């Protein structure tokens, strides 16, 4: 993919405190064949004022109400004309000015890879930690999850696999990846370089428990019982709590219908 165009899509809503660092990490890249798309959900703070300071570096700017983050990401895909697509959330930022150049070179060196992914640096006000993005196949993806901000995919894969399923509010990106890997047989390759500073947030066990039913649906839809077994092995305590809750709910429903 000689001199591949990379479509970078940032979705945001009321991120005035965070958006500038995200934008600057894109516009300061040494790689120049970039299409930058920003989809704003109709911000009411100073987000748009900040974005407009960089308007000459932004190819597409849409600001309107949407149905959530995945609806906004799908909007961005409608305008993406690059060979490669990358989603960079507001609050996250590229690790250095050569990230996109390095990724383009990796695609050029190994054109057999349909999806490339690297490492992320997990950060908040207290510090940062580099985390390996490497996953040893789909079972490891189920066990450890993945960070879509480390992932670059050929635009053609979205044409083949479809966009994000907005019926999922948390795991639509994971659902898309499983569809690409399992149903469509796309190849995913780890490149071992830091790609993004990824803002921490919401990784507590309470969030995992709350979102677990959606993850179950995603895995069941894409992998059936084989995937659910891997999930149960990875999260035995949460799986037991989920099953007990479902069993209790069914008993109550059955009792009320008698």
ABEGO torsion letter per residue (X at the ends): XBGBBBBBBBBBBGAAAAAAAAAAAAAABABABBBBBBBBAGBABAAAAAAAAAAAABABBBBBBBAEAAAAAAAAAAABABABBBBBBBGBBBABAAAAAAAAAAAAABAABABBBBBBBBBBAAEBBBBBABBBEAAAAAAAEBBAAABBBBAAAAAAAEBBBAABAAAAAAAAAAAAAAAAGBBBBBAGBBABBBBBEGABAAAAAAAAAAAAAAAAAAAEAAAAAAAAAABAAAAAAAAAAAAAAAAAAAAAAX
